[in-house]
Amino acid sequence: MIQVDIVLAIAIFLSIPLAVVFALWIFYNFHGGEEKTAADSAEQVQQCPYCTCVFVNDKQGDVVMCPKCKSYIAE
């Protein structure tokens, strides 16, 4: 019979969740798909010159509004 002391029990207790997280990371890294989001294109990402908030501009227009400070930014 295998004797389990406190050190081995703690090592098993910590390594099982670590192995699960590693396996999920590998799974989602390789099988997650290649869906493109709005933030994937660099021309849609803007930075507010007043509050330096970085946000995705998904609206088609000449003037956009910063979501943080609510100031209008001309493109």
GROMACS elastic network, one bead per residue, 0.5 to 0.9 nm:
[ bonds ]
;  ai    aj funct       b0    kb
    4     7     6  0.80780   500
    4     8     6  0.60045   500
    4     9     6  0.63653   500
    5     8     6  0.55376   500
    5     9     6  0.62709   500
    5    10     6  0.88086   500
    6     9     6  0.50557   500
    6    10     6  0.61668   500
    6    11     6  0.85868   500
    7    10     6  0.52354   500
    7    11     6  0.61839   500
    7    12     6  0.86714   500
    8    11     6  0.50162   500
    8    12     6  0.61291   500
    8    13     6  0.84172   500
    9    12     6  0.52018   500
    9    13     6  0.59700   500
    9    14     6  0.86142   500
   10    14     6  0.61180   500
   10    15     6  0.84595   500
   11    14     6  0.52743   500
   11    15     6  0.59426   500
   11    16     6  0.85962   500
   12    15     6  0.51297   500
   12    16     6  0.60844   500
   13    16     6  0.59810   500
   13    17     6  0.74481   500
   14    17     6  0.60905   500
   14    18     6  0.65474   500
   14    19     6  0.89540   500
   15    19     6  0.60233   500
   15    20     6  0.85958   500
   16    19     6  0.51428   500
   16    20     6  0.62718   500
   16    21     6  0.87406   500
   17    21     6  0.61487   500
   17    22     6  0.84986   500
   18    21     6  0.51991   500
   18    22     6  0.61224   500
   18    23     6  0.85983   500
   19    22     6  0.50182   500
   19    23     6  0.60633   500
   19    24     6  0.85718   500
   20    23     6  0.51166   500
   20    24     6  0.61645   500
   20    25     6  0.85280   500
   21    24     6  0.51311   500
   21    25     6  0.60583   500
   21    26     6  0.86168   500
   22    25     6  0.50510   500
   22    26     6  0.62181   500
   22    27     6  0.85981   500
   23    26     6  0.51450   500
   23    27     6  0.61157   500
   23    28     6  0.86744   500
   24    28     6  0.60728   500
   24    29     6  0.82704   500
   25    28     6  0.53480   500
   25    29     6  0.58429   500
   25    30     6  0.85824   500
   26    29     6  0.50938   500
   26    30     6  0.62438   500
   26    31     6  0.82563   500
   27    30     6  0.55860   500
   27    31     6  0.56560   500
   27    32     6  0.72581   500
   28    31     6  0.51501   500
   28    33     6  0.81861   500
   29    32     6  0.57246   500
   29    33     6  0.84315   500
   30    33     6  0.75692   500
   31    34     6  0.87897   500
   32    35     6  0.84735   500
   36    39     6  0.80895   500
   36    40     6  0.61573   500
   36    41     6  0.84922   500
   37    40     6  0.54535   500
   37    41     6  0.79283   500
   38    41     6  0.63918   500
   38    44     6  0.72474   500
   38    45     6  0.86579   500
   38    56     6  0.71022   500
   38    57     6  0.84058   500
   38    58     6  0.70322   500
   39    42     6  0.71291   500
   39    44     6  0.68545   500
   39    45     6  0.65812   500
   39    55     6  0.85981   500
   39    56     6  0.60565   500
   39    57     6  0.86886   500
   39    58     6  0.89511   500
   40    44     6  0.83119   500
   40    45     6  0.86391   500
   41    44     6  0.59003   500
   41    45     6  0.73021   500
   42    45     6  0.54867   500
   42    46     6  0.85450   500
   43    46     6  0.77179   500
   43    57     6  0.85868   500
   44    55     6  0.84576   500
   44    56     6  0.55990   500
   44    57     6  0.50294   500
   44    58     6  0.65705   500
   45    54     6  0.70180   500
   45    55     6  0.57949   500
   45    57     6  0.59121   500
   45    58     6  0.86915   500
   46    53     6  0.82925   500
   46    54     6  0.56997   500
   46    55     6  0.55407   500
   46    56     6  0.61275   500
   46    57     6  0.64762   500
   47    50     6  0.88269   500
   47    51     6  0.84553   500
   47    52     6  0.56837   500
   47    53     6  0.55148   500
   47    55     6  0.63151   500
   47    56     6  0.86751   500
   47    66     6  0.84344   500
   48    51     6  0.58035   500
   48    53     6  0.52895   500
   48    54     6  0.64880   500
   48    55     6  0.80530   500
   48    65     6  0.88265   500
   48    66     6  0.63428   500
   48    68     6  0.89369   500
   48    69     6  0.87028   500
   48    71     6  0.83164   500
   48    72     6  0.89566   500
   48    73     6  0.72682   500
   49    52     6  0.54758   500
   49    53     6  0.79956   500
   49    73     6  0.81753   500
   50    53     6  0.81561   500
   50    69     6  0.80585   500
   50    71     6  0.79614   500
   51    66     6  0.87370   500
   51    68     6  0.77390   500
   51    69     6  0.67260   500
   53    66     6  0.75615   500
   53    67     6  0.81779   500
   53    68     6  0.68105   500
   53    69     6  0.84170   500
   54    66     6  0.87183   500
   55    66     6  0.76290   500
   55    67     6  0.76111   500
   56    59     6  0.89885   500
   57    60     6  0.81104   500
   57    64     6  0.73425   500
   57    65     6  0.88698   500
   59    64     6  0.74740   500
   60    63     6  0.87652   500
   60    64     6  0.86665   500
   61    64     6  0.69854   500
   61    75     6  0.84155   500
   62    73     6  0.84910   500
   62    74     6  0.59810   500
   62    75     6  0.56007   500
   63    72     6  0.64340   500
   63    73     6  0.55735   500
   63    75     6  0.61365   500
   64    71     6  0.84370   500
   64    72     6  0.57351   500
   64    73     6  0.52959   500
   64    74     6  0.65442   500
   64    75     6  0.75432   500
   65    68     6  0.88147   500
   65    69     6  0.84688   500
   65    70     6  0.56850   500
   65    71     6  0.55952   500
   65    73     6  0.59991   500
   65    74     6  0.88233   500
   66    69     6  0.58523   500
   66    71     6  0.54801   500
   66    72     6  0.64642   500
   66    73     6  0.72477   500
   67    70     6  0.55040   500
   67    71     6  0.81316   500
   68    71     6  0.82542   500
